[in-house]
Amino acid sequence: MLRQKSPQNSFFGSYLYDRIVPPDHLLRKINQVVDFSFVLELVKDRYNPEIGRPAEDPEFMLRLCLLQYLYGDSDRKVIENARVNLAYKYFLGLAVDEEVPDDTTISYFRAIRLGEEKFKQVFQNIVQQCIDKGLVTGKRQIVDSTHVVADIAINSLTGLLTLCRRNVLQAIKEQNSGTAEKLGVNELRITKQSRFIPVEEGLDKELEAAKTLLDGVTDELKQNRLKVTRELQTNLELLEKAVADREEGAKDRLVSPVDPDARMGRKNSKKWAGYKGHLVVEEESEIITAIETTPANQADGSQLKPLLRQQEDAHDLKPQELSGDKAYDSGANLEHLESKGITGNISVIEKFNRRGPDLFSHDDFKYDAQHGTLTCPAGCVASHSRRDLVLTEETQRKGILFQFSRRQCHPCELRALCFTHTSKIHGRAVHISVYEPLFQQMKDRMDSEAGREAYSKRYKVEHKVADLARYCGMRRSRYRGIARVKIHNLLAALASNVKRMARLLWPVHRPDPPGVAAMA
């Protein structure tokens, strides 16, 4: 059941809004250029028209959520401001003397009424309005990512294990206090100092205690003295992962039991615990057309296909050109762009020889894809070749292995700059990726005037990233868990887009000054 919308009339009518809220106020601009009326139809399946107390209007609630990201308000703060701020009341469609709901309704609406999928549909509807108004054409777009810090405190490795162990013991204590005491709940003391002690201090001791606890819980479960509740199961899995992450070479390591989806990310010299927000931005209008959220340890390039698929599925939108930095230069991405007929402006990482910076890399060899030959810097053609598959922990590099003979390499004058192996049978071997023609094509594109001009406009995505981080609250997540962080990023992108729409479209809708209409 939905509460009827206020007609925004009171004893004062709209007189105070007209006098107090300036015509060029941001919220007036957004009200004039953005249509939020679609929200009711979008979420009507989340309401029962016959059961329960009247719920707040969905459009009103969405506007409350949007105000939070436009002005950096918490749930409680946005309600306080909505009580006394006339601009807020105007934007929310409230009468001047009308009351606002309790702040708990916001979190329920955000997480239960809408959730990730509905917020994505809201975001896509706003993008569609941008398309309809000519702000998004797909002529040229830019792809990039930005870091999102998780809402957690970073513990030492010892502190992480201690917290995971404590959570398991607390879950056991709720079932059976005697069993919890036997497993050591009374001996476990967590202080602020113990959570942030140096990494090495006490780690081996805490790791042994964690393994002992896991063995003890296993025995208790076998004896049917404990039941596997959802809380206990979750905490046991986190403790097991925290222990397994201490193994050499472990990947995808847990950083906090408070937000188990968060991961440690690195980009250049930057390091953070949390997530990444991946986005596609229209170059000319700087409207965000697609957004994805991943843990921080996900590679930027892995999200190019999902981002392009998202906007194509939602809006049948396919860019003519797409610009991106070196993080997106994988062969699979270049192949995808070519298959979609998208001109890429992607900076390609220069190859180097891992055996020495002064040695010839495979870029110094000339590959002829048409004839299947490889020529070395000295002018020799590889004596033979075969299909090759290089397997790593993250990728499979398919290609061709070209092999030069010892007869070609041993007497060569350039041997010292090329071949350091002492084999008495073989000469230099070079792996050429199956995507090599695409890499070469992209290098030629980036050496062209058109490619350089397109790539020079990539700075525009940095404007958008700065706006999201500084003015839309995206830099640090308000919520925990990847599902809610996705909502956080969608709301930040939504706030950024409606601000941009107001800036670009409001002059067209600017009301005439008083008296102009009468004179006409």
C-alpha positions in Angstrom: 0.0 0.0 0.0 1.4 3.4 -1.0 0.8 6.7 0.7 -0.7 9.4 -1.4 1.7 12.1 -2.7 1.5 15.5 -1.2 0.1 18.2 -3.6 2.8 20.4 -2.1 0.2 22.9 -0.8 0.0 24.4 2.6 -1.2 27.6 4.2 1.6 29.4 2.3 1.2 27.5 -1.0 4.3 27.7 -3.1 5.0 31.3 -2.1 7.9 30.5 0.2 9.5 28.2 -2.4 9.3 30.9 -5.1 10.8 33.5 -2.8 13.5 31.4 -0.9 14.7 28.8 -3.4 16.6 30.6 -6.2 15.6 29.8 -9.8 19.2 28.6 -10.5 19.5 26.4 -7.4 20.8 22.9 -8.3 17.7 21.2 -7.1 15.5 23.4 -9.1 17.6 22.6 -12.2 17.4 18.9 -11.6 13.7 19.1 -11.1 13.2 20.8 -14.4 15.4 18.5 -16.6 15.2 15.1 -15.0 12.0 13.0 -14.9 11.8 10.6 -11.8 8.1 9.7 -12.3 9.1 6.3 -13.8 10.1 5.0 -10.3 6.6 4.1 -9.2 6.0 1.8 -12.2 9.5 0.3 -11.8 9.0 -0.8 -8.2 5.3 -1.5 -8.0 6.0 -5.2 -7.7 7.7 -4.6 -4.4 4.5 -3.3 -2.8 1.2 -5.0 -1.8 -1.7 -2.7 -2.5 -3.9 -4.3 0.2 -1.6 -5.3 3.0 0.3 -3.2 5.5 0.5 0.4 6.5 0.8 3.0 3.7 4.4 3.1 2.5 6.2 6.2 1.4 6.0 7.2 -2.2 8.9 5.5 -4.1 9.8 8.6 -6.1 10.0 10.6 -2.8 12.3 7.9 -1.3 14.6 7.9 -4.4 14.9 11.6 -4.2 15.9 11.3 -0.5 18.6 8.8 -1.5 19.8 11.1 -4.3 20.0 14.1 -1.8 22.4 12.0 0.3 24.9 11.7 -2.5 24.4 15.2 -3.8 25.2 16.7 -0.4 27.0 14.0 1.5 24.3 13.4 4.1 23.8 10.3 6.2 20.4 8.7 6.6 19.8 10.7 9.8 21.2 13.9 8.4 19.2 14.0 5.2 16.0 13.6 7.3 17.1 16.5 9.6 17.8 18.7 6.6 14.5 17.7 5.0 12.7 19.0 8.0 14.2 22.5 7.9 15.7 23.1 4.5 13.2 24.6 2.0 15.3 23.5 -1.0 15.1 19.9 0.2 11.4 20.2 0.8 10.9 21.7 -2.7 12.9 18.9 -4.3 11.1 16.2 -2.3 7.7 17.6 -3.2 6.7 18.3 0.4 4.5 21.0 1.6 6.3 23.6 3.7 4.7 22.4 7.0 4.7 18.6 6.1 6.5 16.1 8.2 9.1 13.7 6.9 9.4 9.9 7.7 11.9 8.3 10.1 15.4 7.8 8.9 15.1 4.0 9.2 12.7 4.0 6.2 15.6 5.0 3.9 17.8 2.0 4.6 14.8 -0.4 4.2 13.9 1.3 0.9 17.5 1.2 -0.3 18.2 -2.4 0.5 14.8 -4.2 0.4 12.5 -2.2 -1.8 15.0 -1.4 -4.5 18.2 -3.4 -4.1 21.0 -3.7 -6.6 18.9 -4.7 -9.6 16.3 -2.0 -9.2 18.9 0.7 -8.7 20.7 -0.4 -11.9 17.3 0.0 -13.7 17.0 3.5 -12.2 20.5 4.4 -13.4 19.8 3.0 -16.9 16.5 5.0 -17.1 18.4 8.2 -16.4 21.0 7.2 -19.1 18.1 6.6 -21.5 16.8 10.1 -20.8 20.3 11.4 -21.7 20.2 9.5 -24.9 16.7 10.9 -25.7 17.9 14.4 -25.1 20.9 14.0 -27.3 23.6 14.0 -24.5 24.7 10.5 -25.4 25.3 9.4 -28.9 28.1 6.9 -28.6 30.4 8.8 -31.0 33.4 8.4 -28.6 33.5 7.0 -25.1 36.2 6.5 -22.5 36.7 3.5 -20.1 38.4 3.7 -16.7 38.2 2.6 -13.1 38.6 4.2 -9.7 39.3 2.8 -6.2 36.6 2.6 -3.6 37.8 2.2 0.0 35.8 -0.3 2.1 34.1 0.7 5.3 36.5 -1.2 7.5 39.5 -0.7 9.7 42.7 -2.5 8.4 44.0 -5.0 10.9 47.4 -6.7 11.0 47.5 -10.3 9.9 47.6 -11.4 13.6 44.7 -9.1 14.4 42.7 -10.5 11.4 43.1 -14.1 12.7 42.2 -13.0 16.2 39.0 -11.3 15.0 38.0 -14.4 12.9 38.6 -16.6 15.9 36.6 -14.4 18.2 33.6 -14.4 15.8 33.6 -18.2 15.7 33.7 -18.5 19.5 31.0 -15.9 19.9 28.7 -17.9 17.5 29.4 -21.0 19.6 28.7 -19.2 22.8 25.2 -18.3 21.6 24.5 -22.1 21.3 26.5 -23.5 24.2 28.4 -21.4 26.6 30.1 -24.5 28.1 31.5 -25.6 24.8 32.7 -22.0 24.1 34.5 -21.9 27.4 36.2 -25.3 26.6 37.3 -24.0 23.3 38.9 -20.9 24.8 36.4 -18.0 24.7 37.4 -16.8 28.1 41.1 -16.7 27.3 40.6 -14.6 24.2 41.1 -11.0 24.8 41.0 -8.4 22.0 42.4 -5.0 22.6 43.0 -2.1 20.3 46.7 -2.9 20.5 46.3 -6.5 19.6 44.4 -5.7 16.4 47.1 -3.4 15.0 50.3 -5.0 16.2 53.1 -5.5 13.7 52.5 -8.3 11.2 55.2 -10.7 12.5 54.4 -10.3 16.2 52.5 -13.2 17.5 51.4 -14.4 14.1 52.7 -18.0 14.4 51.1 -18.3 17.8 47.7 -17.0 16.6 47.8 -19.2 13.5 48.4 -22.2 15.7 45.5 -21.2 18.0 43.2 -20.8 14.9 44.0 -24.3 13.6 43.5 -25.7 17.1 40.1 -24.0 17.3 39.1 -25.4 13.9 40.0 -28.9 15.0 38.1 -28.5 18.2 35.0 -27.3 16.4 35.2 -30.2 14.0 35.3 -32.6 17.0 32.3 -30.9 18.7 30.3 -31.1 15.5 31.1 -34.8 15.1 29.9 -35.4 18.7 26.7 -33.4 17.9 27.4 -31.0 20.7 27.1 -28.1 18.2 24.7 -27.3 15.4 25.8 -25.7 12.1 23.9 -22.4 12.1 24.2 -19.9 9.3 26.2 -17.6 11.5 28.6 -20.3 12.7 29.0 -21.6 9.2 29.9 -18.1 7.8 32.4 -17.4 10.6 34.0 -20.9 10.2 34.5 -20.3 6.5 36.1 -16.9 7.2 38.5 -18.4 9.8 39.4 -21.2 7.4 40.1 -18.7 4.7 42.2 -16.5 7.0 44.3 -19.6 7.9 44.6 -20.7 4.3 45.6 -17.2 3.2 48.8 -17.5 5.3 50.1 -20.2 2.9 52.8 -19.1 0.5 51.4 -18.0 -2.9 47.8 -17.7 -1.6 45.6 -15.5 -3.8 42.4 -13.5 -3.2 43.3 -12.9 0.4 40.7 -11.9 3.0 41.4 -8.4 4.5 38.6 -8.1 7.1 35.8 -10.3 8.5 33.7 -7.2 8.8 33.5 -6.9 5.0 34.5 -10.3 3.7 34.0 -9.3 0.0 36.7 -6.5 0.2 40.1 -7.2 -1.2 43.5 -5.5 -1.3 44.1 -3.5 -4.5 47.1 -1.9 -6.1 47.5 0.6 -8.9 50.8 2.2 -9.5 52.0 3.2 -6.0 48.5 3.3 -4.6 47.3 0.5 -2.3 43.9 0.2 -0.6 41.5 -2.3 0.8 38.0 -2.4 -0.8 36.6 -2.3 -4.3 36.9 -0.8 -7.8 34.3 1.1 -9.7 34.6 0.6 -13.4 32.8 3.0 -15.7 32.3 4.1 -19.3 31.9 7.9 -19.9 30.6 9.7 -23.0 33.5 11.9 -24.0 31.6 14.9 -25.2 29.0 15.2 -22.4 30.8 13.3 -19.7 27.7 11.3 -18.9 28.4 7.9 -17.3 26.7 5.3 -19.5 27.7 2.0 -17.7 29.1 1.1 -14.3 30.4 -2.1 -12.7 31.7 -2.9 -9.2 34.3 -5.5 -8.4 36.7 -6.4 -5.5 39.8 -4.3 -5.6 42.1 -7.1 -6.8 40.2 -7.5 -10.1 42.1 -6.3 -13.2 40.7 -3.2 -14.9 40.8 -4.9 -18.4 38.5 -7.8 -17.2 35.5 -5.4 -17.1 35.7 -3.9 -20.6 33.4 -6.5 -22.1 30.8 -6.4 -19.3 30.6 -2.6 -19.4 30.1 -2.6 -23.2 27.6 -5.4 -22.9 25.7 -3.6 -20.2 25.0 -0.4 -22.3 24.4 -2.4 -25.4 21.7 -4.6 -23.7 20.1 -1.7 -21.9 20.2 0.9 -24.7 21.4 -0.8 -27.9 24.3 1.6 -27.5 27.6 0.8 -29.1 30.4 3.4 -29.3 32.1 4.2 -32.6 35.3 4.8 -30.7 36.5 3.7 -27.3 39.6 5.2 -25.5 41.4 3.5 -22.6 44.8 3.3 -20.9 47.3 0.4 -20.9 45.1 -1.6 -18.4 42.8 -2.5 -21.3 45.3 -3.6 -23.9 44.8 -7.3 -23.6 44.5 -9.2 -26.9 41.0 -10.5 -25.9 39.8 -6.9 -25.5 41.3 -5.8 -28.8 39.6 -8.8 -30.5 36.3 -7.9 -28.9 36.5 -4.3 -30.1 37.3 -5.5 -33.6 34.4 -8.0 -33.6 32.0 -5.2 -32.5 33.3 -2.8 -35.2 34.5 -0.4 -32.5 37.6 1.7 -33.2 39.9 1.4 -30.2 42.2 4.1 -28.9 44.1 1.9 -26.4 47.6 2.6 -25.2 49.6 -0.6 -25.7 52.3 -1.6 -23.2 55.8 -1.7 -24.8 57.3 -5.2 -24.5 60.7 -5.8 -22.9 63.1 -8.6 -22.5 62.9 -10.0 -19.0 66.5 -11.3 -19.2 67.8 -7.8 -19.6 66.6 -4.3 -20.4 69.2 -3.9 -23.2 68.4 -7.1 -25.0 66.1 -7.3 -28.0 62.4 -7.8 -27.1 60.0 -9.5 -29.4 58.9 -6.1 -30.7 62.3 -5.9 -32.4 61.4 -8.9 -34.5 59.3 -8.4 -37.6 56.3 -10.7 -37.8 54.6 -11.3 -41.1 51.1 -12.7 -40.3 50.2 -13.3 -43.9 53.2 -15.6 -44.6 53.7 -16.8 -41.1 57.3 -15.8 -40.8 59.4 -14.0 -38.2 62.6 -12.0 -39.1 65.2 -11.1 -36.4 67.0 -7.7 -36.2 69.9 -9.2 -38.2 67.6 -10.2 -41.1 67.4 -14.0 -40.5 64.1 -15.7 -40.8 63.2 -18.3 -38.2 64.0 -21.8 -39.3 60.8 -23.3 -38.1 57.7 -22.6 -35.9 54.9 -24.4 -34.1 51.7 -23.6 -32.2 52.4 -22.6 -28.6 50.4 -22.2 -25.5 51.9 -20.3 -22.5 50.0 -20.9 -19.3 50.2 -18.6 -16.3 48.1 -18.4 -13.2 45.8 -15.7 -14.7 45.9 -16.1 -18.5 46.4 -18.5 -21.4 48.6 -16.9 -24.0 47.9 -18.6 -27.3 50.3 -18.0 -30.2 53.2 -19.3 -32.3 56.7 -20.2 -31.1 59.3 -19.3 -33.7 62.6 -21.1 -33.3 65.9 -19.9 -34.8 68.6 -22.5 -35.3 72.0 -22.5 -33.6 73.6 -22.1 -37.0 71.7 -18.8 -37.4 72.4 -17.4 -33.9 75.9 -18.6 -33.0 77.9 -16.6 -35.6 75.6 -13.5 -35.5 77.3 -10.2 -34.7 74.2 -9.1 -32.7 74.2 -12.3 -30.6 75.2 -10.4 -27.4 72.2 -8.2 -27.6 69.8 -11.0 -28.4 70.6 -14.5 -27.3 72.1 -15.3 -23.9 71.3 -19.0 -23.8 74.2 -21.5 -24.0 72.3 -24.3 -25.8 74.4 -26.2 -28.3 71.3 -27.2 -30.3 68.9 -24.2 -30.4 69.1 -20.5 -31.1 66.7 -17.8 -30.0 63.0 -18.7 -29.5 60.3 -16.0 -29.7 56.7 -16.4 -28.7 54.3 -14.4 -30.9 50.8 -14.0 -29.6 47.9 -15.0 -31.7 46.7 -11.4 -31.2 49.9 -9.9 -32.5 48.2 -8.4 -35.7 45.7 -6.7 -33.4 48.5 -5.3 -31.2 50.3 -4.0 -34.3 47.2 -2.5 -35.7 46.5 -0.7 -32.4 50.1 0.6 -32.3 49.7 2.0 -35.8 46.4 3.6 -34.7 48.0 5.2 -31.7 50.9 6.5 -33.9 48.4 8.2 -36.2 47.1 11.7 -35.8 43.5 10.6 -35.2 44.6 8.1 -32.5 46.7 10.7 -30.7 43.9 13.3 -30.9 41.4 10.8 -29.5 43.7 9.6 -26.7 44.5 13.2 -25.7 40.8 13.6 -24.7 41.0 10.7 -22.2 41.7 13.3 -19.4 37.9 13.9 -19.4 37.3 10.7 -17.6 39.5 12.0 -14.8 37.1 14.9 -14.4 34.3 12.4 -13.8 36.4 10.3 -11.4 37.2 13.4 -9.4 33.5 14.4 -9.3 32.5 10.9 -8.1 35.2 10.8 -5.4 35.1 14.3 -4.1 31.5 15.5 -4.6 29.4 12.3 -4.9 30.8 10.3 -2.0 32.1 7.4 -4.0 35.7 7.3 -2.7 34.7 5.5 0.6 31.8 3.1 0.6 29.0 3.8 3.0 28.0 0.1 3.2 29.6 -3.4 3.5 29.4 -6.3 1.2 29.7 -6.2 -2.6 25.9 -6.1 -3.2 25.5 -2.9 -1.2 28.7 -1.4 -2.5 27.2 -1.8 -5.9 24.2 0.2 -4.7 26.6 2.8 -3.3 28.4 3.2 -6.7 25.2 3.3 -8.6 23.9 6.1 -6.4 27.1 8.1 -6.8 27.0 7.7 -10.6 23.3 8.6 -10.6 24.1 11.8 -8.6 26.9 12.7 -10.9 24.7 12.2 -14.0 21.8 14.3 -12.8 24.2 17.1 -11.9 25.7 16.9 -15.3 22.3 16.9 -17.0 21.3 20.0 -15.0 24.4 21.8 -16.1 24.0 20.9 -19.8 20.2 21.1 -20.2 19.0 23.8 -17.7 19.8 26.8 -20.0 17.3 25.4 -22.5 14.7 25.2 -19.8 15.6 28.4 -18.0 12.4 30.2 -17.1 11.8 33.7 -18.5 12.4 36.6 -16.1 9.2 38.1 -14.5 7.4 40.4 -17.0 9.0 39.0 -20.2 6.1 36.8 -21.0 3.7 39.6 -20.5 5.7 41.9 -22.8 5.7 39.3 -25.5 
